[in-house]
Amino acid sequence: MSFTMGSGSVSVFDDRRKVLLLVHLISAITLAFFSLIHYFDPDCFALFAAEAMLAVVMVVSCWFIRNGADLIIIENSLMLCAVTLFTALIFFNSIANTGIYWVAGYPFVANFVHPARQAKYWVIAFAVELVAVGGLISSGVLTLPYSAIQIFCLVSVILFFGILAYIYRSQLELRQQQLAEANSHLEQQQYRMQVILDHSPIGIWMVDRNLNFQFVNRTCSVWGEISESQLQQIEAGSLPVPKALAEKWMASDQQCLDSEEAYHAQEEIEVDGVVRTFDITKVKVVDSQGDFLGIVGFANDITDKVIAEMEHESLERQVQHSQRLEALGIMAGGVAHDFNNLLTAIQGGVELAKMETGLSDSMQESLACINSAAYAATDLCRQMLAYSGKGLMKYEPINVRGLIEEMHPLFEVSIGKHISFELDFDHSKGLIEGDRSQVSQVLLNLVTNAAEAIGSDKQGRILLSLHHQDIGEGRVDPVSGVEMKPGCYVVIAVKDNGCGMEPAVIEHMFDPFFTTKFTGRGLGLSAILGILRSHHAGMEVQSIPGKGSDISVWFPCYCKDGLFPETDKQPALVATEKAKVLVVDDEGSVAAVAKRMLEKLGQQVVVASNGMEAIELFSKEADIDWVLLDVTMPEMDGVACLKALRTLDPDVYVTMSSGYDAESALNNSAGCQPDDFLSKPYTFASLRTVVEHAAARKKNGAASA
């Protein structure tokens, strides 16, 4: 049994059973000592016998206490022994008759053994006993060494000390109750705080003034894979982390100590083999006197937040890039449309001029130069329309493998002999549906760009591969902005070992007229975007500076039902016959050229500058055979005019003309389709074909009638 009261040891006074055991041992020793003294005094033999008997009872009680006897029984037994002892001191002779004075300590014994509420009854019972003894002495019934007056005075002393002991014991019990309640409340708060700290997603720790760990919550322990007790045993300079990180932590601790403000920083720390980003906060802790106690630290894992912000920024850049490309596409389409109107007048005027007789050779040469330049401008407009997704397309099933094999000689010539050109096909043909010339342009553009990336001063390698891949879930292609639906795709990839591209170059590589080459010009890769959008295709670009690039395009596999219906067969061409034509175009130069061309073809021409004027003329002149109608016009556009003409005459033959392709120009026609479509800029030959179609229609209608 330990009686030590120093820190780190359990005191005997913390255990009620041990306290009673100690009291009984001391009482047994004390009673044995006094019984020995009284044994040698012949006048105190009776007192000796009582003390010896009580000493034996104390020893027996010790045995019961050690064997787990009920403490209430032990306490009451102790009080009975006390009553017996103090009664014996009164009734039997003691040394010099001083035993009566010991009785004054009885109230303190009662309040020591029992709570105040029970101790007062023991004091009152003993006082009643003494009053009875005093009454028997005063009546002469009982003779004792003490007078009745002494006994009654003793009763007063016992009651007085009993009250004092009761007050002290009550105050002590009240303090103990308050302390117990405070400890219970503190334990509840400590438990709640411990639960909060352990289940907090934020790592929390505290170090003392020597920067040794005093506390870490469960989150910190999990991150560091070390328990709180293990950390408390580690000295400040021996943390189980990389030396650079430990030095950084110590420096931040010192910075927190030197400042009155909290320390804030972001740190990258490896957790479970993964580098994660933490938001670190450290606060200096002082007591009420301002003395430094330690540092409390907080670590918030913001890795997911940082990744989300990076993804958001990347998505925002993609959206801005798509919006920029969309705006450029709209601008390119509008410019190409307007240029096509101008080119219609230029090419038509040149063809009409070349039909004139008596032209000199120099004039013919000048007209040929103008015509050549006009055709070059027409090709540029086609690229601009392809970029905007409004180019003229003729959709048909395409065997991509066969197309690549057909273009193989062209590839070889385009890239040069210093570059090795290789093909890698899977087992299938690679069927897609699209415009053959546009798909060819995509292939040639990718191959020539790969060759230019390699350069002309070193040996290189280009690999053109063809394979199939399925997409399980739909997604929006980040390059073309096309919604790629789930299904099978033909993937055409062009890989080179050229100079590669930086991320900034990749971001702008599809912008019109953007190039990294000194002699670069034109639309280049930007025209491919329009082709991809028209074919519902996507693109993926991978490039490493100094290593090369890998660009792949994803075309939807050909579906038997087809996305684009076959056009109706054109009627057989016949010789032109005289007819009356209504030409509707808001561009005066285009209308004038069309009028002259049609007149050369033997047609009678009436011109209207807008849709409203065309409806008015068509209503007044009933002998109009057919109409050449522009699509884009102010006030009333071509589609609205077409619907109005069909209302006036459902059988009227109408050919619509536009700088856009038919699908883009007539996307809002709501089922009201023209009989023919003529793309600008049109030539004399293409206009003659339209005249022949209109004549054939008129002839077939007359035969049916």
KOLVOTI-367090 format. One line per 10 residues: for each residue x, y, z of C-alpha. Coordinates in Angstrom, 1 decimal. Each point is the difference from the previous one (the first is absolute). Layout:
X:Y:Z ~ ... $
***
This chain:
0.0:0.0:0.0 ~ 1.4:3.4:-1.0 ~ -0.5:3.0:2.2 ~ 2.0:2.3:-2.2 ~ -1.8:3.3:-0.9 ~ 2.5:1.2:-2.6 ~ -0.9:0.5:-3.7 ~ -0.2:-3.2:-2.0 ~ -1.2:-2.2:2.9 ~ -3.4:-0.8:1.3 $
-0.6:1.2:3.5 ~ -1.6:-2.2:2.7 ~ -2.5:2.8:0.7 ~ -1.5:-0.4:-3.5 ~ -1.5:-3.3:1.0 ~ -2.6:-0.1:2.8 ~ 0.6:-3.7:0.7 ~ 3.8:0.7:0.5 ~ -0.8:2.9:2.3 ~ -2.2:-2.2:2.2 $
2.6:-2.7:0.0 ~ 2.7:2.6:1.1 ~ -2.4:1.3:2.7 ~ -0.6:-3.5:1.4 ~ 3.7:-0.8:0.0 ~ 0.9:3.2:1.8 ~ -2.9:-0.5:2.4 ~ 1.1:-3.6:0.7 ~ 3.5:1.1:0.8 ~ -1.1:3.0:2.2 $
-2.5:-2.2:1.9 ~ 2.7:-2.7:0.5 ~ 2.4:2.7:1.3 ~ -2.5:1.4:2.5 ~ -1.2:-3.4:1.1 ~ 3.7:-0.9:0.8 ~ 0.3:3.1:2.2 ~ -3.3:-0.6:1.8 ~ 1.0:-3.7:0.5 ~ 2.7:1.0:2.5 $
-2.4:2.3:2.0 ~ -2.1:-2.1:2.3 ~ -2.7:2.7:0.1 ~ -0.5:-0.1:-3.8 ~ -0.3:-3.7:-0.6 ~ -3.6:0.4:-1.3 ~ 1.1:2.7:-2.5 ~ 2.9:-2.3:-1.0 ~ -2.5:-2.8:-0.8 ~ -2.2:2.3:-2.1 $
2.9:1.5:-2.0 ~ 1.5:-3.4:-0.6 ~ -3.4:-1.3:-1.3 ~ -0.4:3.0:-2.3 ~ 3.6:-0.5:-1.3 ~ -0.9:-3.5:-1.0 ~ -3.2:1.2:-1.6 ~ 2.1:2.5:-2.1 ~ 2.3:-2.7:-1.2 ~ -3.0:-2.2:-1.0 $
-1.5:3.0:-1.8 ~ 3.2:0.4:-2.0 ~ -0.3:-3.5:-1.1 ~ -3.6:0.5:-1.2 ~ 1.0:3.3:-1.7 ~ 2.7:-1.7:-2.0 ~ -2.4:-2.7:-1.0 ~ -2.6:2.4:-1.5 ~ -2.4:0.4:2.9 ~ -2.8:2.6:-0.4 $
1.4:3.3:1.1 ~ -3.2:1.2:1.5 ~ 0.1:-2.9:2.5 ~ 3.6:0.8:0.7 ~ -0.7:3.6:0.6 ~ -2.9:-0.7:2.4 ~ 2.1:-2.6:1.8 ~ 2.8:2.6:0.4 ~ -2.5:2.4:1.5 ~ -1.3:-2.6:2.5 $
3.6:-0.7:1.0 ~ 0.5:3.8:0.5 ~ -3.2:0.2:2.2 ~ 1.2:-3.1:2.0 ~ 3.5:1.5:0.5 ~ -1.2:3.5:1.1 ~ -2.7:-1.6:2.3 ~ 2.7:-2.1:1.6 ~ 2.1:3.1:0.6 ~ -2.9:1.5:2.0 $
-1.2:-3.1:1.8 ~ 3.5:-1.5:0.9 ~ 2.9:1.6:1.8 ~ 2.7:1.4:-2.3 ~ 3.4:1.3:0.8 ~ -0.6:3.0:2.3 ~ -3.6:0.0:-1.1 ~ 0.9:1.8:-3.2 ~ -1.9:-2.3:-2.3 ~ -3.1:2.3:0.0 $
1.9:2.6:-1.9 ~ 0.6:-2.3:-3.0 ~ -3.8:-0.2:-0.4 ~ 0.0:3.5:-1.6 ~ 1.6:-1.4:-3.1 ~ -2.9:-2.3:-0.7 ~ -1.9:2.5:-2.3 ~ 3.0:0.2:-2.2 ~ 0.3:-3.7:-0.2 ~ -3.7:-0.3:-1.0 $
0.4:2.7:-2.7 ~ 3.2:-1.7:-1.3 ~ -1.7:-3.4:-0.3 ~ -3.4:1.1:-1.3 ~ -1.4:2.8:-2.1 ~ -1.3:3.0:2.0 ~ -3.6:-1.1:-0.4 ~ 0.7:-3.4:1.7 ~ 2.7:1.2:2.4 ~ -2.4:2.4:1.8 $
-2.2:-2.9:1.0 ~ 2.9:-1.8:1.5 ~ 1.0:3.2:2.0 ~ -3.6:0.5:1.2 ~ -0.3:-3.7:1.0 ~ 3.3:0.2:2.0 ~ -1.1:3.3:1.6 ~ -3.3:-1.6:1.0 ~ 1.9:-2.8:1.6 ~ 2.1:2.4:2.0 $
-3.1:1.9:1.2 ~ -1.4:-3.3:1.2 ~ 3.2:-0.8:1.8 ~ 0.0:3.5:1.6 ~ -3.6:-0.5:1.1 ~ 0.8:-3.4:1.6 ~ 3.0:1.6:1.8 ~ -2.0:2.9:1.3 ~ -2.8:-2.3:1.3 ~ 2.6:-2.2:1.8 $
-0.8:-3.0:-2.0 ~ 3.5:-0.1:-1.6 ~ 3.3:0.9:1.5 ~ 2.9:1.0:-2.3 ~ 3.4:1.8:0.3 ~ -1.7:3.0:-1.4 ~ -2.8:2.2:1.4 ~ -3.3:0.6:-1.8 ~ 1.2:3.6:-0.6 ~ 3.1:-1.2:-1.8 $
-2.2:-2.3:-2.2 ~ -2.4:2.7:-0.9 ~ 2.9:2.3:-0.8 ~ 1.4:-2.8:-2.2 ~ -3.3:-0.2:-1.8 ~ 0.2:3.8:-0.7 ~ 3.6:-0.4:-1.3 ~ -1.0:-3.0:-2.3 ~ -3.0:1.9:-1.4 ~ 2.1:3.1:-0.6 $
2.8:-1.9:-1.7 ~ -2.7:-2.0:-1.8 ~ -1.4:3.1:-1.5 ~ 3.4:1.2:-1.1 ~ 0.9:-3.3:-1.5 ~ -3.4:-0.1:-1.8 ~ 0.5:3.4:-1.5 ~ 3.5:-0.8:-1.1 ~ -1.1:-3.4:-1.4 ~ -2.9:1.6:-1.8 $
2.2:2.6:-1.6 ~ 2.5:-2.6:-1.0 ~ -2.7:-2.2:-1.5 ~ -1.4:3.0:-1.9 ~ 3.4:0.8:-1.4 ~ 0.5:-3.6:-0.9 ~ -3.4:0.0:-1.8 ~ 0.8:3.2:-1.8 ~ 3.4:-1.4:-0.9 ~ -1.5:-3.2:-1.2 $
-2.5:1.8:-2.2 ~ 2.7:2.3:-1.4 ~ 2.2:-3.1:-0.7 ~ -3.0:-1.7:-1.6 ~ -0.8:3.0:-2.1 ~ 3.7:0.4:-0.9 ~ 0.2:-3.6:-1.0 ~ -3.1:0.3:-2.2 ~ 1.5:3.1:-1.6 ~ 3.3:-1.7:-0.4 $
-1.6:-3.1:-1.6 ~ -2.1:2.2:-2.4 ~ 3.1:2.0:-0.9 ~ 2.0:-3.2:-0.5 ~ -2.7:-1.4:-2.3 ~ -0.1:3.3:-1.9 ~ 3.7:0.2:-0.4 ~ 0.4:-3.7:-1.0 ~ -2.7:0.1:-2.6 ~ 0.9:3.4:-1.4 $
1.3:-0.2:-3.6 ~ 2.5:2.7:1.0 ~ 3.2:-1.2:1.5 ~ 0.6:1.7:3.4 ~ 3.1:-0.2:2.3 ~ 1.7:1.8:2.8 ~ 3.6:0.4:1.0 ~ 1.4:1.4:3.3 ~ 2.5:2.8:0.5 ~ 2.8:-2.4:-0.8 $
-1.9:-0.9:-3.3 ~ -0.6:-3.6:1.2 ~ -3.4:-1.5:-0.9 ~ -2.6:0.0:2.7 ~ -3.1:-0.9:-2.1 ~ -1.0:-1.1:-3.5 ~ -3.4:-1.0:-1.1 ~ -0.9:-3.2:-1.9 ~ 0.1:1.7:-3.4 ~ 3.7:1.0:0.5 $
0.8:-3.5:1.3 ~ -1.5:-1.6:-3.1 ~ 1.9:2.4:-2.3 ~ 3.3:-0.6:1.7 ~ -0.6:-3.7:0.8 ~ 1.1:0.7:3.5 ~ -1.9:0.0:3.3 ~ -0.2:2.9:2.5 ~ 2.0:-1.9:2.6 ~ 2.8:-0.7:-2.5 $
0.1:3.7:-1.0 ~ 0.2:1.1:3.6 ~ 3.1:-2.1:0.4 ~ 1.8:1.6:-3.0 ~ 2.1:3.1:0.6 ~ -0.7:3.1:-2.0 ~ 2.9:-0.4:-2.4 ~ -0.5:-3.7:-0.7 ~ -3.3:0.0:-1.9 ~ -0.5:-3.1:-2.3 $
-0.2:2.2:-3.1 ~ 2.4:1.0:-2.8 ~ 2.7:2.3:1.3 ~ -1.0:2.9:-2.3 ~ -3.7:-0.2:1.2 ~ 1.1:-0.2:3.7 ~ 2.2:3.1:-0.4 ~ -2.9:1.8:-1.7 ~ -2.3:-0.9:2.9 ~ 2.5:1.2:2.6 $
0.5:3.2:-1.9 ~ -3.8:0.6:-0.2 ~ -0.2:-0.7:3.8 ~ 2.6:2.6:0.7 ~ -1.7:2.4:-2.3 ~ -3.2:-0.5:2.0 ~ 1.9:0.6:3.2 ~ 1.5:3.2:-1.2 ~ -3.3:1.5:-1.2 ~ -3.2:0.9:1.8 $
-2.1:-1.0:-3.0 ~ -0.9:-3.5:-1.1 ~ 2.2:-1.7:-2.5 ~ -1.7:-1.1:-3.3 ~ 1.6:-1.9:-2.9 ~ -0.7:-2.7:-2.6 ~ 2.3:-3.0:0.1 ~ 0.3:-3.2:-2.1 ~ 0.4:-3.1:2.1 ~ 0.2:-3.6:-1.1 $
-2.7:-2.2:1.5 ~ -0.3:-3.7:-0.8 ~ 2.4:0.5:-2.9 ~ -2.1:2.9:-1.5 ~ 1.0:3.6:0.2 ~ -2.9:2.0:1.4 ~ -0.5:3.7:0.6 ~ -0.8:1.3:3.5 ~ -1.1:3.4:1.3 ~ 2.1:0.4:3.2 $
-0.9:2.4:2.9 ~ 2.1:0.3:3.2 ~ -1.0:2.1:3.0 ~ 2.1:0.9:3.1 ~ -1.7:-0.9:3.3 ~ 0.6:2.0:3.2 ~ -1.5:-0.1:3.5 ~ -1.9:2.8:1.8 ~ 3.3:1.5:1.1 ~ 1.3:0.1:-3.6 $
2.5:-2.8:0.5 ~ 0.7:-2.2:-3.0 ~ -1.6:-3.5:0.3 ~ 0.5:-1.4:-3.5 ~ -1.3:0.0:-3.6 ~ -3.3:-1.4:-1.4 ~ 0.1:-1.1:-3.6 ~ -2.8:-0.7:-2.5 ~ 0.4:-1.8:-3.4 ~ -2.8:0.0:-2.5 $
0.4:-2.4:-3.0 ~ -1.0:2.2:-3.0 ~ 1.3:-2.4:-2.7 ~ -3.4:-0.7:-1.4 ~ -0.8:3.7:0.0 ~ 3.2:0.9:-1.8 ~ -0.7:-2.8:-2.6 ~ -3.6:1.2:-0.4 ~ 1.3:3.6:-0.6 ~ 2.5:-1.2:-2.5 $
-2.7:-2.0:-1.8 ~ -2.3:3.0:0.1 ~ 2.7:2.2:-1.5 ~ 0.7:-2.6:-2.7 ~ -3.7:-0.3:-0.8 ~ -0.4:3.8:0.0 ~ 2.9:0.2:-2.5 ~ -1.6:-2.6:-2.1 ~ -3.3:1.8:0.0 ~ 1.7:3.3:-0.8 $
2.0:-1.8:-2.8 ~ -3.2:-1.5:-1.4 ~ -1.8:3.4:0.2 ~ 2.9:1.6:-1.8 ~ 0.0:-2.6:-2.7 ~ -3.7:0.3:-0.3 ~ 0.2:3.8:-0.4 ~ 2.8:-0.4:-2.5 ~ -2.1:-2.6:-1.9 ~ -3.0:2.3:-0.2 $
2.3:2.8:-1.2 ~ 1.7:-2.3:-2.6 ~ -3.3:-1.2:-1.3 ~ -1.4:3.5:-0.3 ~ 3.1:1.2:-1.8 ~ 0.0:-3.0:-2.3 ~ -3.6:0.5:-0.9 ~ 0.5:3.7:-0.9 ~ 3.1:-0.9:-2.0 ~ -1.9:-2.6:-1.9 $
-2.5:2.7:-1.0 ~ 2.9:2.2:-1.2 ~ 1.6:-3.0:-1.8 ~ -3.2:-0.8:-1.7 ~ 0.0:3.4:-1.6 ~ 3.8:-0.2:-0.8 ~ -0.1:-3.5:-1.5 ~ -3.2:0.7:-1.8 ~ 1.3:3.2:-1.4 ~ 3.2:-1.6:-1.1 $
-1.8:-2.8:-1.8 ~ -2.3:2.4:-1.7 ~ 2.9:2.1:-1.1 ~ 1.8:-3.0:-1.4 ~ -3.0:-0.7:-2.2 ~ 0.4:3.4:-1.7 ~ 1.5:0.0:-3.4 ~ 3.0:1.9:-1.1 ~ 1.9:-0.2:3.2 ~ 3.8:0.4:-0.2 $
2.4:-2.6:1.3 ~ 1.1:2.3:2.8 ~ -3.7:0.5:1.0 ~ -0.5:-3.8:-0.1 ~ 3.0:-0.5:2.2 ~ -1.1:2.7:2.4 ~ -3.4:-1.6:0.3 ~ 1.6:-3.4:0.5 ~ 2.1:1.4:2.9 ~ -3.1:1.5:1.5 $
-1.9:-3.3:-0.3 ~ 2.9:-1.9:1.5 ~ 0.2:2.4:3.0 ~ -3.8:-0.3:0.4 ~ 0.2:-3.8:0.1 ~ 2.8:0.3:2.6 ~ -2.2:2.3:2.1 ~ -2.9:-2.5:-0.5 ~ 2.3:-2.8:1.5 ~ 0.8:2.2:2.9 $
-3.7:0.6:0.6 ~ -0.6:-3.7:0.0 ~ 2.6:-0.4:2.7 ~ -1.6:2.8:2.0 ~ -3.4:-1.6:-0.4 ~ 1.5:-3.4:1.0 ~ 1.4:1.7:3.2 ~ -3.5:1.4:0.8 ~ -1.6:-3.3:-0.7 ~ -2.1:1.4:-2.9 $
2.0:-1.4:-2.9 ~ -1.6:-1.8:-2.9 ~ 0.0:-3.7:0.9 ~ -0.9:-3.1:-2.0 ~ -0.5:-2.8:2.5 ~ 0.6:-3.6:-1.1 ~ 1.4:-3.2:1.5 ~ 3.8:0.2:0.0 ~ 2.5:-2.9:0.3 ~ 2.6:1.9:2.0 $
2.6:-2.7:-0.5 ~ -0.5:0.1:-3.7 ~ 0.1:3.8:0.0 ~ 3.4:-0.1:1.9 ~ 1.4:-2.5:-2.4 ~ -1.1:2.2:-3.0 ~ 1.6:3.0:1.5 ~ 3.2:-1.8:1.0 ~ 2.0:1.3:-3.1 ~ -1.2:3.5:0.8 $
1.2:-0.4:3.6 ~ 3.4:-1.2:-1.1 ~ 0.5:3.0:-2.3 ~ -1.2:2.5:2.6 ~ 2.3:-1.1:2.8 ~ 3.2:-0.5:-1.8 ~ 2.5:-2.9:-0.3 ~ 1.8:0.8:3.3 ~ -3.1:-1.1:2.0 ~ -1.1:-3.6:0.5 $
-3.7:-0.3:-0.6 ~ -1.7:-3.1:1.5 ~ -3.6:-1.4:0.1 ~ -1.6:-2.0:2.8 ~ -3.5:-1.4:-0.6 ~ -2.2:-2.3:2.0 ~ -2.0:-2.8:-1.6 ~ -3.0:2.1:-1.0 ~ -0.5:2.4:-3.0 ~ -1.0:3.0:2.2 $
-3.3:1.1:-1.5 ~ -1.3:3.5:0.8 ~ -2.5:2.3:-1.6 ~ 1.2:3.4:-1.2 ~ 1.3:2.2:-2.7 ~ 2.8:-1.7:-1.8 ~ 1.9:3.1:-1.0 ~ -0.3:1.5:3.5 ~ 1.2:-3.2:1.7 ~ 2.9:-0.1:-2.5 $
0.8:3.6:1.0 ~ 0.1:-1.0:3.7 ~ 2.4:-2.9:-0.8 ~ 2.3:2.1:-2.2 ~ 0.0:2.9:2.5 ~ 1.0:-2.3:2.9 ~ 2.8:-1.7:-2.0 ~ 1.5:3.2:-1.4 ~ -0.1:1.7:3.5 ~ 1.8:-3.1:1.4 $
2.6:0.3:-2.7 ~ 0.5:3.7:0.6 ~ 0.4:-0.7:3.8 ~ 2.9:-2.4:-0.9 ~ 1.6:2.6:-2.4 ~ 2.1:-0.4:-3.0 ~ 3.4:-0.3:1.7 ~ -0.3:-3.3:1.8 ~ -1.3:-3.5:-0.4 ~ -3.4:-0.7:1.4 $
-2.8:-2.4:0.2 ~ -3.8:0.3:-0.5 ~ -2.4:-2.7:1.0 ~ -3.6:0.1:-1.3 ~ -2.1:-2.5:1.8 ~ -3.6:-1.1:-0.4 ~ -2.0:-1.9:2.7 ~ -3.4:-0.2:1.6 ~ -1.0:0.9:3.5 ~ -3.3:0.0:1.9 $
-1.1:2.8:2.3 ~ -2.2:-1.3:2.9 ~ -1.2:3.4:1.2 ~ -0.7:3.2:-2.0 ~ 2.2:3.0:0.5 ~ 0.7:3.4:-1.5 ~ 3.2:0.1:-2.0 ~ 2.2:2.8:1.5 ~ 1.6:0.9:-3.4 ~ -2.9:0.0:-2.5 $
-2.8:0.5:2.6 ~ -2.0:-2.8:-1.6 ~ -2.2:-2.2:2.2 ~ 1.5:-3.5:-0.6 ~ -2.7:-2.6:0.6 ~ 0.6:-3.5:1.2 ~ 0.9:-2.5:-2.7 ~ 2.7:-1.1:-2.4 ~ 2.5:2.5:-1.4 ~ 2.7:-0.2:-2.7 $
3.1:1.5:1.4 ~ 2.6:1.5:-2.4 ~ 3.3:0.9:1.8 ~ 3.0:1.7:-1.4 ~ 3.1:-0.3:2.1 ~ 3.3:1.7:-0.6 ~ 3.4:0.5:1.7 ~ 0.3:3.6:-0.8 ~ 0.5:3.1:2.2 ~ -3.2:-0.4:2.0 $
-2.1:2.8:1.4 ~ -0.2:2.0:3.2 ~ -3.5:0.1:1.8 ~ -0.3:3.7:-1.1 ~ 0.4:-1.0:-3.6 ~ -2.5:-2.8:0.3 ~ -2.5:2.4:1.4 ~ 0.2:2.2:-3.1 ~ 0.9:-2.5:-2.7 ~ -3.6:0.0:-1.4 $
-0.3:3.8:-0.1 ~ -0.3:1.4:-3.5 ~ 3.3:1.3:-1.5 ~ 1.9:-1.2:3.1 ~ 3.4:-1.6:-0.8 ~ 3.4:-0.6:1.5 ~ 1.7:-0.1:-3.4 ~ 1.5:3.1:-1.5 ~ -1.7:-0.6:-3.4 ~ -3.2:-1.3:1.4 $
-3.3:1.5:-1.0 ~ -3.6:-1.0:-0.7 ~ -2.5:-1.9:2.0 ~ 2.0:-3.2:0.4 ~ -1.3:-2.1:3.0 ~ -2.8:2.5:0.6 ~ -1.9:-1.3:-3.1 ~ 0.2:-3.5:1.4 ~ -2.2:1.0:3.0 ~ -2.8:1.0:-2.3 $
0.3:-3.3:-1.8 ~ 0.0:-1.9:3.3 ~ -3.1:1.8:1.1 ~ -1.8:-0.8:-3.2 ~ 0.9:-3.6:0.3 ~ -0.9:-0.2:3.8 ~ 3.7:-1.0:0.6 ~ 2.4:0.8:2.8 ~ 3.7:0.5:0.3 ~ 2.7:-0.8:2.6 $
3.4:1.7:0.1 ~ 3.0:-1.3:1.9 ~ 3.3:1.6:-0.3 ~ 3.3:0.2:1.9 ~ 2.5:2.8:-0.9 ~ 3.1:-1.5:-1.6 ~ -1.6:-3.5:-0.3 ~ -2.8:0.3:-2.5 ~ -3.8:0.1:-0.4 ~ -2.8:-2.4:-0.2 $
-3.2:1.4:-1.5 ~ -3.1:-2.3:-0.5 ~ -3.4:0.7:-1.4 ~ -3.1:-2.0:0.9 ~ -2.6:-0.5:-2.7 ~ -3.3:-1.9:0.8 ~ -0.2:-3.3:-1.7 ~ -2.2:-0.3:-3.0 ~ -3.6:-0.9:0.8 ~ -2.1:-1.8:-2.6 $
-3.0:2.2:0.5 ~ 2.3:3.0:-0.5 ~ -0.1:3.5:1.5 ~ -0.5:1.7:-3.4 ~ -2.7:-1.1:-2.5 ~ 0.9:-0.4:-3.6 ~ -1.0:2.9:-2.2 ~ -2.5:-0.5:-2.7 ~ 1.4:-0.7:-3.5 ~ 0.2:3.1:-2.2 $
-2.1:0.0:-3.1 ~ 1.7:-0.7:-3.3 ~ 1.7:3.0:-1.6 ~ -1.7:1.5:-3.1 ~ 0.6:2.9:-2.3 ~ -0.8:3.4:1.4 ~ -3.3:1.5:-1.0 ~ -1.1:3.5:0.3 ~ -1.7:0.7:3.4 ~ -0.7:2.9:2.2 $
2.1:0.1:3.2 ~ -0.5:2.0:3.2 ~ 3.4:0.7:1.5 ~ -0.2:1.1:3.7 ~ 3.2:1.2:1.7 ~ 0.8:3.0:2.2 ~ 3.5:0.3:-1.4 ~ -0.3:2.1:-3.1 ~ 3.2:-1.2:-1.6 ~ -1.0:-3.7:0.5 $
-3.5:0.7:-1.4 ~ 1.5:1.8:-3.0 ~ 2.5:-2.8:-0.8 ~ -2.7:-2.6:0.3 ~ -2.3:2.0:-2.3 ~ 2.7:0.2:-2.7 ~ 0.9:-3.7:0.3 ~ -3.7:-1.0:-0.3 ~ -0.5:2.3:-2.9 ~ 3.0:-1.6:-1.7 $
-1.8:-3.3:0.6 ~ -3.1:1.3:-1.8 ~ -2.0:0.8:3.1 ~ -2.2:3.0:0.6 ~ 0.9:1.4:3.4 ~ -1.9:2.1:2.6 ~ 2.0:1.2:3.0 ~ -1.2:0.6:3.6 ~ 2.3:1.4:2.7 ~ -1.8:-1.6:3.0 $
-2.7:-2.5:0.9 ~ -2.9:2.4:0.3 ~ 0.7:1.4:-3.5 ~ 0.3:-3.6:-1.3 ~ -3.4:-0.9:1.3 ~ -1.5:3.1:-1.5 ~ 1.5:-0.6:-3.4 ~ -1.0:-3.7:0.0 ~ -3.6:0.9:0.8 ~ -0.2:2.5:-2.8 $
1.9:-2.0:-2.7 ~ -1.7:-3.3:-0.4 ~ 2.4:-1.2:-2.8 ~ 3.0:-0.5:2.2 ~ 1.3:-3.5:-0.6 ~ 2.5:-0.4:2.8 ~ 1.8:1.9:2.8 ~ 3.7:0.4:0.9 ~ -0.3:1.0:3.7 ~ 2.8:1.1:2.4 $
-0.2:-1.4:3.5 ~ 1.4:2.9:2.1 ~ -1.9:3.3:-0.4 ~ -1.3:2.8:2.2 ~ -3.7:0.5:0.9 ~ -1.1:-3.4:-1.5 ~ 2.6:-2.7:-0.4 ~ 0.0:-2.7:-2.6 ~ -1.7:-2.7:2.1 ~ -2.9:2.4:0.8 $
-0.2:1.0:-3.6 ~ 0.0:-3.6:-1.2 ~ -2.9:-0.8:2.3 ~ -1.9:3.0:-1.3 ~ 0.7:-1.0:-3.7 ~ -1.2:-3.6:0.8 ~ -3.2:1.5:1.4 ~ -0.6:2.0:-3.3 ~ 1.0:-2.9:-2.2 ~ 0.8:-3.4:1.5 $
1.6:-1.3:-3.3 ~ 2.4:2.9:-0.6 ~ 3.6:-1.1:-0.6 ~ 2.3:1.7:2.4 ~ 3.8:-0.2:0.2 ~ 1.5:1.5:3.1 ~ 3.5:1.4:0.1 ~ 2.4:0.7:3.0 ~ 3.6:0.3:1.0 ~ -0.7:-2.7:2.6 $
-0.6:-3.6:-0.7 ~ -3.6:-1.2:-0.5 ~ -0.3:-1.6:3.4 ~ 1.2:3.1:1.9 ~ -1.9:2.4:-2.2 ~ -3.4:-1.9:0.2 ~ 0.2:-1.2:3.6 ~ -3.1:2.0:1.0 ~ -2.1:-0.7:-3.1 ~ -2.4:-2.1:2.0 $
-0.6:-2.6:-2.8 ~ -0.5:2.6:-2.8 ~ 2.9:-1.0:-2.3 ~ 1.0:1.6:-3.4 ~ 0.2:-2.0:-3.2 ~ 3.7:0.6:-0.4 ~ 2.9:1.6:1.8 ~ 2.8:2.1:-1.5 ~ 3.1:0.7:2.1 ~ 1.8:3.4:-0.4 $
2.1:0.9:-1.7 ~ -1.6:-1.8:-3.0 ~ 1.4:-0.2:-3.5 ~ -1.7:0.3:-3.3 ~ 0.0:-3.8:-0.4 ~ -1.6:-0.6:3.4 ~ -2.7:2.6:-0.8 ~ -0.6:-1.6:-3.4 ~ -0.6:-3.3:1.9 ~ -2.6:1.7:2.1 $
-1.7:1.4:-3.1 ~ -0.1:-3.4:-1.5 ~ -1.5:-1.5:3.2 ~ -2.7:2.6:0.0 ~ -0.7:-0.6:-3.7 ~ -0.2:-3.8:0.6 ~ -2.4:0.6:2.8 ~ -2.2:2.2:-2.1 ~ 0.0:-2.5:-2.9 ~ -0.8:-3.0:2.3 $
-2.8:2.0:1.6 ~ -1.5:0.8:-3.4 ~ 0.2:-3.6:-1.1 ~ -1.8:-1.1:3.2 ~ -2.8:2.5:-0.7 $
***
